[in-house]
Amino acid sequence: MAYCSQCGKAVADNDLFCASCGAPQAVAPRTPGDPLGAFTPRTASILCYVPVIGWIAAVVVLAAEKFRNNRNVRFHAFQGLYLFVAWLMVDQVLTPLFHSLPGSIFRVDKLLHVGLLVLWVFMMVKAGEERPYSLPVVGDLAERSVAER
């Protein structure tokens, strides 16, 4: 139990002012909690592969102090980012290219979109099993990115 610094009456620990005399009270400063405290390395790795929006989790994981020394989580974050870059390349380069071609029924860009979605889901399962799995091209890039520290 704390006491008022002016009148000496009892005040609660979290009171900003004394109920008796109205004097401001010194409140212990709150220490900010770790925003990623609830995330385990497994959860962080899985979130890096959420289709289309996993890049946000990957950037947060790479910037977080909590995972700075966790090579496995950083690998998954980089690999998730590179999968997103592949998605962007298909979406922003190949799709407009195939739209401009006359009469194309079979479009490779749609097949690549489906393939990338399947890869994302596959990698979510592998990250959930906590198995390191390196994709052919993207995994090599992720390995080099983790090693560059």
C-alpha positions as CSV (number, residue, x, y, z in Angstrom):
1,M,0.0,0.0,0.0
2,A,1.4,3.4,-0.9
3,Y,0.8,6.7,0.9
4,C,0.2,10.2,-0.4
5,S,3.3,12.3,-0.6
6,Q,1.3,15.4,0.5
7,C,-1.2,14.4,3.2
8,G,0.0,10.9,4.1
9,K,-3.3,9.1,3.4
10,A,-3.3,5.7,1.9
11,V,-3.6,5.5,-1.9
12,A,-3.7,2.6,-4.3
13,D,-0.5,1.8,-6.2
14,N,-2.0,2.8,-9.6
15,D,-3.8,6.0,-8.4
16,L,-2.6,9.1,-10.3
17,F,-4.1,11.5,-7.7
18,C,-4.8,11.3,-4.0
19,A,-8.5,10.9,-3.3
20,S,-8.2,13.0,-0.1
21,C,-6.2,16.0,-1.1
22,G,-5.9,15.7,-4.9
23,A,-2.1,15.8,-5.0
24,P,-0.5,14.1,-8.0
25,Q,1.1,10.7,-7.1
26,A,4.3,9.2,-8.5
27,V,3.3,6.1,-10.5
28,A,6.0,3.6,-11.3
29,P,6.6,3.7,-15.0
30,R,5.4,0.7,-17.0
31,T,8.0,-1.2,-18.9
32,P,6.7,-2.0,-22.4
33,G,6.2,-5.7,-23.0
34,D,7.8,-7.6,-25.9
35,P,5.2,-7.4,-28.7
36,L,6.5,-10.7,-30.1
37,G,6.7,-12.4,-26.7
38,A,3.8,-14.7,-27.4
39,F,5.3,-16.0,-30.7
40,T,7.3,-19.1,-30.6
41,P,9.9,-19.7,-33.3
42,R,7.6,-22.3,-34.9
43,T,4.7,-19.8,-35.1
44,A,6.9,-17.1,-36.5
45,S,8.2,-19.5,-39.2
46,I,4.7,-20.5,-40.2
47,L,3.5,-16.9,-40.4
48,C,6.3,-16.1,-42.9
49,Y,4.6,-18.4,-45.4
50,V,1.0,-17.1,-45.3
51,P,0.1,-16.6,-48.9
52,V,0.3,-13.0,-50.2
53,I,0.6,-11.3,-46.8
54,G,3.3,-13.4,-45.2
55,W,5.9,-10.9,-46.3
56,I,4.7,-8.6,-43.5
57,A,5.4,-11.3,-40.8
58,A,8.8,-12.0,-42.5
59,V,9.9,-8.4,-42.3
60,V,8.8,-8.2,-38.6
61,V,10.6,-11.4,-37.8
62,L,13.8,-10.2,-39.5
63,A,13.6,-6.9,-37.7
64,A,12.8,-8.4,-34.3
65,E,15.5,-8.7,-31.6
66,K,13.9,-11.9,-30.3
67,F,14.7,-13.8,-33.5
68,R,18.0,-12.1,-34.4
69,N,20.1,-15.1,-33.5
70,N,17.6,-17.8,-34.5
71,R,19.0,-19.0,-37.8
72,N,16.1,-21.3,-38.6
73,V,13.4,-18.6,-38.2
74,R,15.5,-16.1,-40.2
75,F,15.9,-18.7,-43.0
76,H,12.1,-19.2,-43.2
77,A,11.6,-15.4,-43.2
78,F,14.0,-14.9,-46.1
79,Q,12.6,-17.8,-48.0
80,G,9.0,-16.5,-47.5
81,L,10.1,-13.1,-48.7
82,Y,11.7,-14.6,-51.8
83,L,8.5,-16.6,-52.6
84,F,6.6,-13.3,-52.3
85,V,9.1,-11.7,-54.8
86,A,8.4,-14.6,-57.2
87,W,4.7,-14.0,-56.8
88,L,5.2,-10.3,-57.5
89,M,7.2,-11.1,-60.6
90,V,4.5,-13.4,-62.0
91,D,1.7,-11.0,-61.0
92,Q,3.3,-7.8,-62.3
93,V,5.4,-9.0,-65.2
94,L,4.0,-12.2,-66.7
95,T,0.3,-11.6,-66.2
96,P,0.3,-8.3,-68.2
97,L,2.4,-10.0,-70.8
98,F,-0.1,-12.8,-71.2
99,H,-3.0,-10.4,-71.2
100,S,-1.5,-8.6,-74.2
101,L,-1.1,-11.9,-76.3
102,P,-4.1,-12.5,-78.5
103,G,-6.2,-15.7,-78.0
104,S,-4.1,-17.4,-75.3
105,I,-6.3,-20.0,-73.7
106,F,-3.6,-21.7,-71.7
107,R,-1.9,-19.1,-69.6
108,V,1.4,-20.0,-67.8
109,D,0.9,-17.1,-65.3
110,K,-2.2,-18.8,-63.8
111,L,-0.3,-22.1,-63.5
112,L,2.6,-20.3,-61.8
113,H,0.2,-18.5,-59.4
114,V,-1.3,-21.9,-58.4
115,G,2.2,-23.4,-58.1
116,L,3.4,-20.6,-55.8
117,L,0.2,-21.0,-53.6
118,V,1.0,-24.8,-53.3
119,L,4.6,-24.0,-52.4
120,W,3.4,-21.5,-49.7
121,V,1.1,-24.1,-48.2
122,F,3.8,-26.8,-48.4
123,M,6.3,-24.6,-46.7
124,M,3.8,-23.8,-43.9
125,V,3.4,-27.5,-43.2
126,K,7.2,-28.0,-43.2
127,A,7.7,-25.0,-40.9
128,G,5.0,-26.4,-38.7
129,E,6.8,-29.7,-38.4
130,E,10.0,-27.7,-37.6
131,R,11.8,-29.3,-40.5
132,P,14.2,-27.2,-42.4
133,Y,13.4,-27.5,-46.1
134,S,15.2,-25.6,-48.7
135,L,13.4,-24.9,-52.0
136,P,15.7,-25.2,-55.1
137,V,16.4,-21.6,-56.1
138,V,14.7,-19.6,-53.3
139,G,16.2,-21.7,-50.6
140,D,19.8,-21.1,-51.8
141,L,19.1,-17.4,-51.8
142,A,17.7,-17.6,-48.3
143,E,20.7,-19.6,-47.1
144,R,23.1,-16.9,-48.4
145,S,21.0,-14.1,-46.9
146,V,21.1,-15.8,-43.5
147,A,24.8,-16.3,-43.7
148,E,25.6,-12.7,-44.7
149,R,24.6,-11.3,-41.3
